[in-house]
Amino acid sequence: MHEWSLLVRPHLASLQMDPAREAEIVEEISQHLEQRYEELLAGGATEDAARRLLTQELRESDALSAQLAPLRQAHAPRPIGPSAPRGRLLDGLWRDLRIAVRALRKSPGFAAAAVLTLALAIGANTAIFSIVDAVLLDPLGFPDSDRLVSIRATAPGSDLPGEFEPAGEFYLQYKDAKALEDLAYYNMIQTTMRADDNVERLFIASVSASLFSTLRVKPLIGRLPTEADETGQVVVLSHWLWMAWFAGDPAVLGRTVDISNGQRTVIGVMGPEFRFPEEQAAVWLNSRLAPSITPGNFGVSLVGRLAPGADRAQLIPELAALAQRLPERFGGSAAYARIIERHQPVVRSLEEWLVGGVKRPLWILMGTVGIVLAIACANVANLLIVRAESRRKDTAVRRALGAGRAAVIRSQIAEAVVLATAGGVAGLVLAWVSLPLLVRAAPENIPRLGAAGIDSAALLFCAGVAIVAALLSGLLPAIRFSGFEIADGLRDQRGGGSRRDRHWVRDALVVTQTSAALVLLIGSGLLFQSVRELRGVDPGFETRDIFTFQTAPDFRAMGVTDGPSAARFHYDFMDRLAALPGVQSVGLVDTLPLDEGARLRTFATENTGAGATEPLLRMTFASGDYFQTMGIRLLGGNYFPRNAEPSPNVGAIVSKSAAETLWPGEDPLGKRLRPAGTRAPVDWLTVTGVVEDVMLNDFRQETPDPLIYLPLVGQTAASWVVGTPAYVVKSPRAESIAPEIRGLIREFAPSAPMYRVFTMDGLAARTMADLSFTMLTLAIAAALAMILGAVGIYGTLSYMVSQRVREIGIRMALGAGASQVRRMIVTQGGRIVLIGVAAGVLAALLVTRLLDSLLFRVPASDALTFVGMSVFVVAIALLASYLPARRASSVDPLISLRTE
Amino acid sequence: MTNIDTGMLERELKKGAAELMVLSIVEARARHGYEIGKLIESNSGGQLKFHVASLYPLLYRLEERGWLQGRWVEKPGQRRRRFYSLTKAGHAALARQRDTWKSFVHAMSLITGVGHA
C-alpha cells in the first residue's frame, strides 16, 4: 500500500490540494492500483511486468494531474481562522492538533504522565510568578517611583554601629537640598485608637504633610494634610479601616477619632492601593516638627523625591555636607556631636529599601521553579523522542510522500502543544489552589504579598510558560526526527546493536535533569541544615509553653497616672492571670525578645568620667516572674522583689554581656549605673542581679546585645511608667489559653484591646520564616525535580533495554549471566548519571552562593551536603535503572531472538 | 465500434459519454472506484477501459458537481474504501443525459446508417 502511494503522491505534487483531501485521493488511488496489481499477477504477469504496466498507466501523459487540475479541490483555498495562519510552517496546524489529540487519546498513560509533569512545573511557575509579580515587578505603584529614595544614615566607629534611621532634625536640615524635589518623614507607632464602639491597637503612621506630595498620591475622598494643619490634629484613614470601622461612609469626613488619648479630625480617606509604609498602616496622622527640636531622637524614616535630572551620586555629598551643620543649628550632647562627626548618609532607591530584603529569596524561588520547568520539559521531550522513534517509519513515509521537513516538525510539535496546553490548564488550577497556601506559609515581612493572585498577568505568564514548554519539549525531538534520511527510516530496524547516534540527545537530557535536580537538592540541603542549626541555637530563653500578649486599658479612666499606680494594676492583673487553671507562672516585660527587641539607651557607671563615651546598651522593664517564666537563668544576685512603691534603693538586673561591657572582669553585683542623656537626671541604680544573655531580634545573632532590666517602679513615682508591657504566661495550655485571658481582660478593663498575641514558639518560627519559607519551597521544588529526574532516567533506560532485547538475548545465549546483564544496564545508566552529578556539583558551587544570606553556620560549599546529595542522586538513579535492568536480565534468549 | 478507431473513439466518446457511463453504473447501488472501472470494462465487453489517471478525476469532477457522493465505508477486517452513490441531482442529470444520448445515437444512426435501422 505504501509503495503505491509513493507512486501516486508525486503526481499530485503540482496541485494545491488540501492535505487531508490529498491524503484521501492518494489512499483511494493506491487501493485501486494495488487491486489492479493483484489482478495482473493473478492473470499470470510477473511482479516486474505488473509494476511496470501500472506505472505506465499512471504516468499516461500526465493525465492524472492534468485532469485533476481543472477541479476545484485542486485549488484548495487556504484555511481561514486563527488556527491556520498563512505561514508554511503553520499550514494545517489545526489538523495536526486534532490528529495529535486523537493520537494522545490512544496512549492515555503517556499523555497523563506528560500532562502531569508539565502541570506541576507550569503550576509552580505560575504560583511563584504571581507572588513575584505582586511583590517585585511594581512594588510601589507611585508615579515616577524610580525617583523616590529612602534616606538613612551610618556613623561608623560611633556608638551607633550599623545603619540607622535619622532623626527629625535631619528632615528640617535636608528639606532644602537642591537634589531633592520633595522630602517627607514618617514613623510607625502602635497605639490604641477608638471610634464609637471600636477599640483596637493599630499601626499609626505619623507623617509629615509632605509625604503625600513626595509620593504623589491623592485621597479617595476628602483632602490631605497641609503645612497649615497643626501637628497631631488631622488624620487620613486607610481604605481598609474606613470600610471596617465606618462601613465606607463618606460622612466620616469631619468626625473625630481618639488616637493615643487625643482627639483627631478625619479629613480624608486614601484609596485601597495606598499602603505606605506597610500593609498594616491604619491611618496617617499629621505631624509637624517644631524648629526647636531636641536633636538625637533617631528612628525617623525619611523618603525623598529626587529633583528631575538629579541622581543619588549628587544627593549623597549634598546631604553629607548639610548633616555636618546639624549640631551648630540644633545643639545636642557631646555623644550626638560624635555621631554627626562620623555620619554618612545612606541613600537607596525606595523600592530597594522596601523590598530589597525579599528580592533575593523571591528571585531564587523563581529560578528554582524555572529549573523544575526545564526538568519537566526535558522529561516530556524524552518521552516524545521515544514516541517519535517508534514512529520513525511513519515519518519516513510521510517524507517520501512529499511532506516537507517543516510539515513533519509541525506535526511532531502538535503533540507537544496539545500536552502543554493541557498541562497549562491543569497547572493554572494547581497554581490557583496552591497560591493561598503558599501565601500563608510566606513570611509576614513580604510587602504587598496580599496582592498576589491569579490575575491577567498570571494568566498571560501561564500561557507563555506553556508555549515555552511546548517548544522546549517538542522542538528537539521534532527536529531530531525530521531530518534523517528517508531510506534510513524505511529500512528495517533489525540491527543488533544500539543506535548510539540517537541516544546522545536523550543522554544529554538525563544529564541536564540529574544536574538540575542535584542543584536544587544541594540548595535545599544547605537551607535545611541552616534551619537545624538555628533550631539548635540557645537564645537564652525557652520558647515552649509560653503565651504572650499585650493589652491597653484606658488608664486615665482607671486612675492610673504614675509608676506606682501602673505597677499596682499590673500586679493585680498578673495575680488574676496566675489564678487561671493550668498557669504555672506569670511575668511581664516592656519589650519582648523576638517581637519588639529592646530600646537603645546610653548608660553611665561610676567609672564613666565626664566627657567619656557612655556605652549604648539595650534596656527594658521586667516584673513578676518574668525570668522564671522565660527560663532566663539567674547567674548571681536576686530577681526583682514584688514592689509597687518608689524607693531610693530600687535595683537593676544586668545581662552577662552588659556586666562585661560595663565592668569588665569585675563582679557587677552592688555596682551602680544610671541611664544617661535623660532630661532630668536619674539617680543611681544598684545592680542586684545578673542574668543570662538573650537574643533579642533573631537566632542569627552571633554576639548577644548587652541588656539592662529595670523594675516596674523607679526611685520616684514619676521616674517612669510602664504602661503596656507584654505579659508572659507559662502554661502547658499556651496554645489554647487566649480565650480565657480575653475574658479576663474584658472583666478587668472592658474597653481594652488584646493584641500582639503570640506563643513564644510562634515568634521563634516567625524569626525563621524567611528561611523556612525558602527552604520549604526549595525542598518542594527539589523533591519535584528528583521525582521527575528519576522518572526520566527510568524512562531512558527502559527504552534502551527494549531496544537492545535482541543484543541482550544474544549475550545471554552466549553465556552471559543475569547479574552481568543487570550490571551492564546499571553501569550504562550510572555513567550518564555520574556526568550529570559532576555537572550538577559544578553548577551548585556557583548557584549556592546566592543562598549565602539565608545560610546559618553552614558554608555555601558545605562538603557534607554536596557529597551527601550527590550520593543520594546516584542512589536514586541506580534504583531507577535497576527496574529496567531486572527486566533485561529476565529476557529469554529464545524469545528475544524470535520476536525480532 | 471497432478496434481500429479505439484511440479516437476512446478520447471522443469518453469525453462525451464517460459521465453517462459512470452515472449509469452507480445508479443501482453505490460502488467503489475500482468496481466502476471494472464494470465499464466488462459491460463493454472489454472495449472500454478506464485507467486510474482518467477514472478518478472524472469521479471527483462528478462529485464536485454534486451528482455523485463519495463516502468512506469500513467493513470489518477490510480496508476502508470509498463508495460512490448517485445523488438526487445525479439522478436528474442521468435522466437528462440518457435522453440526450438517445437522441444523439438516434441522429447518428440516421445519418451514418450504422446500427439497427
Interface residues (C-beta under 8 A of the other chain):
Chain A: M1 E24 I25 E28 I29 Q31 H32 L33 Q35 R36 E57 L58 R59 E60 A63 L64 Q67 L68 P70 L71 R72 Q73
Chain B: G33 Y34 G37 H51 V52 A53 S54 L55 Y56 P57 L58 Y60 R61 E64 W72 R79 R81 R82
